Amino acid sequence: MQDNSEKPYTFTSLKWFNFFVYGTMVLFTSFFQLYLQDVGMNKLEIGVLMSIGPFVSIFANPFWGLWAGRYPNIRVIVLLMLAGTLLFSQLIFQANTYETIYAAIILYFFCQTPLFAQSNTLVLSYIYGSEQRFGSFRLWGSLGWALTAIAAGPIIDYGGVSVLSYLFAVLLGLSIVSLATLPKLRHSIGIAPMPLRGFHVLFKNPYFLFFIFFGILVSIPNTVNNTFMSLYINDMGGSKTMVGLAVFLSSIVEVGVFMLCDRYLRRKISVLIGWLALVSLLFALRWWLMAQSTTPLEVAFIQILHSITFGGFFYVGTELTMLLIPRPYRSSAQALYTLSWSGISGMMGGILGGWLFQYLGAQSMYEFCVFLALIGAIGYAGMWVFVRRNHYRPHQVTEDAHEEDGV
């Protein structure tokens, strides 16, 4: 077996691979809506189109996860996903009818939405058995996201939104080249794509169900903002450079937030639920500030709160899931938690936000986001009071019971 841990260029290529992959994705999530508006789509049509991604991901993640688990060289699987993402993205940019755009974007999302998860598995497989830590590679992804966003804005301002297809192709091409230079991987730490067994246990846990429900209410506005912030800035007269600045400010301190949470946050159910209530209030404040904004620069600087709100919520939610659910069912719980944020909320946020933006305006859209976040905050505050008064502790399940249940 080839020892990848003794080859420094392997780790360098992996870092650049993460940089280019995340850089490519920020182009799509932050600037693609401007392209769609430029070709004649309204806000509702854009929202519906972007909501296809979360829906497709429900099927795409298990599909690619299954193949990654069966095939020992996950590098080939990721290369196929990158090639499909490149091919179908160019079909989207060349499409001249709505039907063609919808068909191409379904295929695009089928290759792209599982890319982050499988890329993480790829990195973990290459560094397995070495002294390398995953966080350093994830940091390069964050840098790629932030730096590409702030660099792409002026380029798109100068060349027009049509240049987006060329930027997309170049960064995806660099991702493929950096991955192709890696040595063959003969082993993989494959992960289960979507553990379905044990879901019946999750639905019998009212605390976990309320946690998921209130989380959906809080995460829908986050999807709305991710989908329509660039159009909001554009409608205010802001440039593509300002869009890039907003995305840069939203992500540049995210790693610091994760590090602080990892070091100082207490792993206790009541404490974590209390933090979710507080972060939900910060979400509400963020959306209220967005509704009151009058200039693109204000919108850009408000995005600094993204690292605190989204970063804090997702980290705390992941830790809380581990405490609420017994060990044998945690993988299923994490899958459901991620699905509630990226799948259910993504579909609802795109369509609901598009309708509100199109027919009631951006201010009403963000005011509704304030309402949803406040309901979520009140719900978590109620959970916090109930857990504190009743000294709630989740029921433990032994490994023997786990095996008897067939999970």
NORMO-V118350 format. One record per residue. N is the residue number from 1. RES is the residue in one letter. PHI is phi in radians with two decimals (NA if undefined). PSI is psi in radians with two decimals (NA if undefined). OMEGA is omega in degrees with one decimal (NA if undefined). Layout:
BEGIN
n: {N/N}
res: {RES/RES}
phi: {PHI/PHI}
psi: {PSI/PSI}
omega: {OMEGA/OMEGA}
END
This chain:
BEGIN
n: {1/2/3/4/5/6/7/8/9/10/11/12/13/14/15/16/17/18/19/20/21/22/23/24/25/26/27/28/29/30/31/32/33/34/35/36/37/38/39/40/41/42/43/44/45/46/47/48/49/50/51/52/53/54/55/56/57/58/59/60/61/62/63/64/65/66/67/68/69/70/71/72/73/74/75/76/77/78/79/80/81/82/83/84/85/86/87/88/89/90/91/92/93/94/95/96/97/98/99/100/101/102/103/104/105/106/107/108/109/110/111/112/113/114/115/116/117/118/119/120/121/122/123/124/125/126/127/128/129/130/131/132/133/134/135/136/137/138/139/140/141/142/143/144/145/146/147/148/149/150/151/152/153/154/155/156/157/158/159/160/161/162/163/164/165/166/167/168/169/170/171/172/173/174/175/176/177/178/179/180/181/182/183/184/185/186/187/188/189/190/191/192/193/194/195/196/197/198/199/200/201/202/203/204/205/206/207/208/209/210/211/212/213/214/215/216/217/218/219/220/221/222/223/224/225/226/227/228/229/230/231/232/233/234/235/236/237/238/239/240/241/242/243/244/245/246/247/248/249/250/251/252/253/254/255/256/257/258/259/260/261/262/263/264/265/266/267/268/269/270/271/272/273/274/275/276/277/278/279/280/281/282/283/284/285/286/287/288/289/290/291/292/293/294/295/296/297/298/299/300/301/302/303/304/305/306/307/308/309/310/311/312/313/314/315/316/317/318/319/320/321/322/323/324/325/326/327/328/329/330/331/332/333/334/335/336/337/338/339/340/341/342/343/344/345/346/347/348/349/350/351/352/353/354/355/356/357/358/359/360/361/362/363/364/365/366/367/368/369/370/371/372/373/374/375/376/377/378/379/380/381/382/383/384/385/386/387/388/389/390/391/392/393/394/395/396/397/398/399/400/401/402/403/404/405/406/407}
res: {M/Q/D/N/S/E/K/P/Y/T/F/T/S/L/K/W/F/N/F/F/V/Y/G/T/M/V/L/F/T/S/F/F/Q/L/Y/L/Q/D/V/G/M/N/K/L/E/I/G/V/L/M/S/I/G/P/F/V/S/I/F/A/N/P/F/W/G/L/W/A/G/R/Y/P/N/I/R/V/I/V/L/L/M/L/A/G/T/L/L/F/S/Q/L/I/F/Q/A/N/T/Y/E/T/I/Y/A/A/I/I/L/Y/F/F/C/Q/T/P/L/F/A/Q/S/N/T/L/V/L/S/Y/I/Y/G/S/E/Q/R/F/G/S/F/R/L/W/G/S/L/G/W/A/L/T/A/I/A/A/G/P/I/I/D/Y/G/G/V/S/V/L/S/Y/L/F/A/V/L/L/G/L/S/I/V/S/L/A/T/L/P/K/L/R/H/S/I/G/I/A/P/M/P/L/R/G/F/H/V/L/F/K/N/P/Y/F/L/F/F/I/F/F/G/I/L/V/S/I/P/N/T/V/N/N/T/F/M/S/L/Y/I/N/D/M/G/G/S/K/T/M/V/G/L/A/V/F/L/S/S/I/V/E/V/G/V/F/M/L/C/D/R/Y/L/R/R/K/I/S/V/L/I/G/W/L/A/L/V/S/L/L/F/A/L/R/W/W/L/M/A/Q/S/T/T/P/L/E/V/A/F/I/Q/I/L/H/S/I/T/F/G/G/F/F/Y/V/G/T/E/L/T/M/L/L/I/P/R/P/Y/R/S/S/A/Q/A/L/Y/T/L/S/W/S/G/I/S/G/M/M/G/G/I/L/G/G/W/L/F/Q/Y/L/G/A/Q/S/M/Y/E/F/C/V/F/L/A/L/I/G/A/I/G/Y/A/G/M/W/V/F/V/R/R/N/H/Y/R/P/H/Q/V/T/E/D/A/H/E/E/D/G/V}
phi: {NA/-1.29/-1.66/-1.24/-1.18/-1.65/-2.06/-1.03/-1.15/-1.09/-1.23/-1.11/-1.11/-1.10/-1.14/-1.17/-1.02/-1.06/-1.01/-1.27/-1.11/-1.18/-1.11/-1.12/-1.20/-1.19/-1.08/-1.27/-1.27/-1.90/-2.05/-1.11/-1.06/-1.16/-1.13/-1.09/-1.15/-1.17/-1.57/1.99/-1.40/-1.57/-1.10/-1.16/-1.10/-1.14/-1.08/-1.13/-1.10/-1.25/-1.29/-1.12/-0.98/-1.03/-1.19/-1.11/-1.07/-1.06/-1.70/-1.22/-1.06/-1.10/-1.07/-1.23/-1.09/-1.12/-1.20/-1.14/-1.29/-1.52/-1.72/-1.16/-1.77/-1.15/-1.01/-1.14/-1.08/-1.16/-1.07/-1.10/-1.13/-1.13/-1.10/-1.14/-1.07/-1.13/-1.07/-1.30/-1.14/-1.22/-1.14/-1.08/-1.21/-1.64/-1.16/-2.14/-2.38/-1.08/-1.06/-1.17/-1.07/-1.12/-1.13/-1.18/-1.30/-1.09/-1.18/-1.06/-1.13/-1.11/-1.56/-1.54/-1.08/-1.49/-1.12/-1.11/-1.09/-1.26/-1.15/-1.08/-1.10/-1.05/-1.07/-1.06/-1.20/-1.25/-1.59/-1.04/1.50/-1.82/-1.59/-1.22/-2.00/-1.05/-1.00/-1.18/-1.33/-1.14/-1.09/-1.14/-1.14/-1.10/-1.13/-1.07/-1.09/-1.22/-1.25/-1.13/-1.06/-1.33/-1.43/-1.26/-0.95/-1.08/-1.12/-1.22/-1.02/-1.34/-1.69/1.57/-1.17/-1.15/-1.24/-1.02/-1.11/-1.25/-1.07/-1.06/-1.15/-1.13/-1.18/-1.14/-1.07/-1.15/-1.10/-1.13/-1.11/-1.13/-1.33/-1.18/-1.36/-1.28/-1.18/-1.10/-1.70/-1.76/-2.56/-2.52/-1.62/-0.76/-2.00/-1.14/-1.17/-2.77/-1.19/-1.62/-1.19/1.65/-1.10/-1.11/-1.20/-1.09/-1.35/-1.67/-1.78/-1.12/-1.13/-1.17/-1.15/-1.14/-1.04/-1.17/-1.09/-1.15/-1.14/-1.12/-1.05/-1.34/-1.46/-1.01/-1.06/-1.11/-1.13/-0.99/-1.17/-1.05/-1.39/-2.03/-1.06/-1.11/-1.23/-1.10/-1.11/-1.11/-1.14/-1.39/1.67/-1.32/-1.59/-1.15/-1.08/-1.19/-1.07/-1.06/-1.10/-1.07/-1.17/-1.03/-1.16/-1.30/-2.10/-1.21/-1.89/-1.08/-1.08/-1.08/-1.12/-1.08/-1.16/-1.14/-1.08/-1.12/-1.56/-1.95/-1.33/-1.38/-1.50/-2.39/-0.96/-1.10/-1.14/-1.16/-1.15/-1.06/-1.14/-1.09/-1.08/-1.16/-1.14/-1.11/-1.13/-1.14/-1.04/-1.05/-1.08/-1.06/-1.24/-1.14/-1.10/-1.13/-1.15/-1.57/-1.15/-2.16/-2.32/-1.04/-1.14/-1.06/-1.05/-1.08/-1.28/-1.12/-1.18/-1.01/-1.18/-1.06/-1.08/-1.34/-1.34/-1.16/-1.03/-1.15/-1.14/-1.17/-1.15/-1.10/-1.08/-1.11/-1.15/-1.14/-1.02/-1.15/-1.51/-1.31/-1.98/-1.03/-0.88/-1.09/-1.99/-1.21/-1.13/-1.14/-1.13/-1.14/-1.11/-1.19/-1.10/-1.12/-1.09/-1.14/-1.45/-1.54/-1.73/-1.06/-1.16/-1.11/-1.17/-1.19/-1.12/-1.12/-1.27/-1.12/-1.10/-1.10/-1.15/-1.11/-1.13/-1.21/-1.85/-2.05/1.74/-1.13/-1.09/-1.12/-1.06/-1.28/-1.14/-1.18/-1.09/-1.03/-1.04/-1.09/-1.14/-1.17/-1.07/-1.09/-1.11/-1.11/-1.08/-1.18/-1.10/-1.11/-1.08/-1.06/-1.10/-1.13/-1.15/-1.14/-1.25/-1.73/0.87/-1.09/-2.33/-1.17/-1.20/-1.59/-2.09/-1.32/-1.09/-1.12/-1.13/-1.07/-1.25/-1.16/-1.31/1.39/-1.58}
psi: {2.39/2.34/1.70/-0.40/-0.30/0.13/1.75/-0.58/-0.42/-0.80/-0.61/-0.78/-0.66/-0.69/-0.77/-0.61/-0.84/-0.73/-0.85/-0.65/-0.85/-0.61/-0.67/-0.76/-0.56/-0.51/-0.73/-0.79/-0.42/-0.49/-0.29/-0.59/-0.62/-0.63/-0.78/-0.69/-0.63/-0.52/0.06/0.06/2.52/3.14/-0.72/-0.75/-0.67/-0.76/-0.74/-0.75/-0.76/-0.42/-0.22/-0.62/-0.95/-0.61/-0.81/-0.60/-0.47/-0.57/-0.57/-0.70/-0.85/-0.65/-0.95/-0.59/-0.66/-0.79/-0.64/-0.58/-0.53/-0.53/2.16/-0.48/1.56/-0.34/-0.68/-0.70/-0.80/-0.65/-0.72/-0.71/-0.74/-0.74/-0.74/-0.70/-0.74/-0.83/-0.89/-0.47/-0.69/-0.54/-0.65/-0.82/-0.40/-0.14/2.50/0.15/2.72/-0.68/-0.72/-0.71/-0.79/-0.74/-0.77/-0.64/-0.51/-0.79/-0.66/-0.87/-0.53/-0.58/-0.55/-0.69/-0.58/0.06/-0.73/-0.81/-0.79/-0.54/-0.70/-0.74/-0.69/-0.85/-0.82/-0.60/-0.69/-0.59/-0.03/2.26/-0.04/3.14/0.05/2.59/2.47/-0.59/-0.62/-0.57/-0.65/-0.55/-0.67/-0.57/-0.75/-0.70/-0.72/-0.72/-0.90/-0.82/-0.64/-0.69/-0.81/-0.43/-0.58/-0.54/-0.97/-0.61/-0.77/-0.62/-0.73/-0.76/-0.18/2.86/-0.31/-0.40/-0.20/-0.66/-0.64/-0.72/-0.75/-0.80/-0.70/-0.84/-0.69/-0.67/-0.73/-0.59/-0.78/-0.74/-0.79/-0.58/-0.63/-0.42/-0.18/2.60/2.80/2.37/2.14/-0.01/2.76/2.52/0.83/2.48/2.69/2.21/-0.72/1.54/1.95/-0.47/2.48/-0.08/-0.54/-0.53/-0.69/-0.69/-0.09/-0.03/1.75/-0.56/-0.76/-0.67/-0.73/-0.66/-0.77/-0.76/-0.87/-0.53/-0.64/-0.74/-0.67/-0.57/-0.40/-0.85/-0.58/-0.70/-0.72/-0.82/-0.75/-0.60/-0.65/0.01/-0.75/-0.64/-0.59/-0.81/-0.73/-0.74/-0.45/-0.09/0.16/2.72/2.99/-0.50/-0.68/-0.62/-0.81/-0.70/-0.73/-0.77/-0.70/-0.84/-0.49/-0.33/-0.22/-0.48/0.22/-0.73/-0.70/-0.66/-0.77/-0.70/-0.72/-0.76/-0.73/-0.54/-0.67/-0.27/2.28/2.31/1.30/2.36/-0.87/-0.69/-0.79/-0.70/-0.67/-0.71/-0.64/-0.69/-0.74/-0.78/-0.62/-0.64/-0.68/-0.63/-0.82/-0.74/-0.74/-0.78/-0.58/-0.73/-0.67/-0.69/-0.53/-0.08/2.53/-0.20/2.65/-0.59/-0.66/-0.79/-0.74/-0.80/-0.46/-0.45/-0.22/-0.53/-0.25/-0.78/-0.61/-0.76/-1.08/-0.82/-0.80/-0.76/-0.82/-0.65/-0.87/-0.73/-0.68/-0.76/-0.71/-0.65/-0.69/-0.53/-0.58/-0.47/2.32/2.69/-0.78/-0.33/0.18/-0.61/-0.69/-0.70/-0.74/-0.65/-0.74/-0.66/-0.81/-0.70/-0.65/-0.58/-0.89/-0.42/-1.24/-0.88/-0.60/-0.75/-0.82/-0.71/-0.72/-0.81/-0.83/-0.79/-0.71/-0.72/-0.79/-0.77/-0.74/-0.74/-0.37/-0.28/2.85/-0.68/-0.79/-0.63/-0.82/-0.52/-0.64/-0.60/-0.68/-0.78/-0.84/-0.75/-0.65/-0.70/-0.74/-0.74/-0.75/-0.72/-0.80/-0.61/-0.70/-0.72/-0.73/-0.78/-0.78/-0.75/-0.72/-0.75/-0.61/0.01/0.88/2.38/2.29/2.57/2.37/2.57/2.20/2.79/-0.59/-0.76/-0.64/-0.75/-0.62/-0.53/-0.21/0.34/NA}
omega: {-178.4/-178.3/-177.8/-175.7/-178.6/-176.9/-177.3/-178.2/176.8/-178.4/177.0/178.4/178.0/179.9/178.1/175.9/177.6/180.0/-175.6/179.4/-180.0/176.6/177.7/-175.4/179.6/175.7/-177.6/-175.6/-172.7/-174.0/-176.0/178.6/177.8/176.2/-179.8/177.5/-179.1/179.7/169.9/179.3/174.5/-173.7/-179.0/179.1/177.8/179.4/178.9/-179.1/-178.3/179.1/177.8/-177.8/178.3/179.1/-179.5/-177.3/179.5/180.0/-175.7/-178.2/176.6/-178.7/-178.6/176.8/178.6/-180.0/178.0/178.8/-176.9/-175.4/-172.5/-177.8/-176.5/178.2/179.2/179.3/-179.5/176.3/176.7/178.7/178.4/179.0/177.4/177.6/178.8/-177.8/-173.9/175.1/179.1/174.3/177.8/-176.7/179.6/-176.1/179.5/173.5/178.5/-178.9/179.6/178.8/-178.9/179.7/-178.5/-176.2/174.1/178.5/177.7/-178.8/179.6/177.9/-170.7/-171.5/177.3/-170.1/-178.9/-178.5/-179.0/175.3/176.7/177.8/178.1/-179.7/-179.7/179.5/-179.7/-177.3/-178.8/-179.9/177.7/177.8/179.6/178.5/-175.9/-176.3/-179.3/178.0/176.8/177.4/177.3/174.8/178.4/177.6/178.0/179.0/-174.7/-175.1/177.0/-179.8/-175.7/177.9/-176.2/-177.3/179.1/179.5/179.5/174.7/-176.5/-173.5/-176.8/-175.6/178.8/179.9/-178.6/-178.9/179.6/177.1/179.7/-178.1/-178.8/-177.8/176.2/176.5/177.4/175.7/-179.5/-179.6/-178.6/178.1/-178.6/180.0/-179.3/176.2/-179.4/179.7/-175.4/178.1/179.8/176.7/-173.4/179.9/177.9/-175.2/-178.8/-178.1/-176.2/-179.1/179.8/179.9/-179.6/176.9/-179.5/-176.9/173.3/-179.0/-175.7/179.9/179.3/179.9/176.5/176.3/178.9/-177.2/179.2/176.7/176.8/178.5/-179.2/-174.4/177.2/177.3/178.5/175.8/177.9/-178.4/179.2/-176.9/-168.1/-179.4/-178.8/177.7/176.8/178.0/180.0/179.3/177.0/-177.6/-179.6/-178.6/175.3/175.3/179.1/175.2/178.5/177.8/-179.8/179.7/177.8/-178.3/-178.3/-172.1/-168.8/-178.8/-177.3/-179.7/178.5/178.1/178.2/-179.0/179.0/178.1/-178.0/-175.2/-168.4/-173.4/178.5/179.7/179.0/-172.3/-177.4/179.7/-177.8/177.7/175.4/177.3/177.1/176.9/-179.5/-179.7/177.1/174.8/177.0/173.5/-179.8/177.2/179.9/-179.1/176.5/177.0/177.9/179.5/-178.0/-176.0/179.1/-179.3/177.7/-179.0/175.7/179.3/-178.4/-176.2/175.9/-177.8/174.5/179.8/-178.1/-178.0/-179.1/-175.2/-178.6/-179.6/180.0/-177.3/-175.8/178.6/-178.4/179.8/177.9/178.6/-179.1/177.1/179.8/-178.3/-177.2/-171.5/177.0/-173.1/-175.4/-173.8/-174.0/179.4/176.4/-180.0/179.0/177.7/179.6/178.2/178.9/178.8/-179.6/-179.8/-172.9/-176.7/-175.9/-178.6/179.1/179.1/-177.3/-177.8/-179.4/-177.3/-178.8/178.8/179.1/179.2/-179.9/-178.6/-175.8/-170.1/-179.2/178.5/-175.3/-177.8/178.0/178.4/-179.1/175.4/175.4/175.4/176.4/-179.2/-179.6/-179.2/178.7/176.4/177.1/179.4/178.3/179.0/179.2/176.6/176.4/176.4/-179.7/179.3/-177.4/-179.8/-179.9/-176.5/-174.7/179.5/-174.4/170.8/-179.9/176.8/178.9/178.3/-179.3/178.9/179.3/178.5/178.3/-179.1/179.5/-179.4/178.0/-178.3/NA}
END
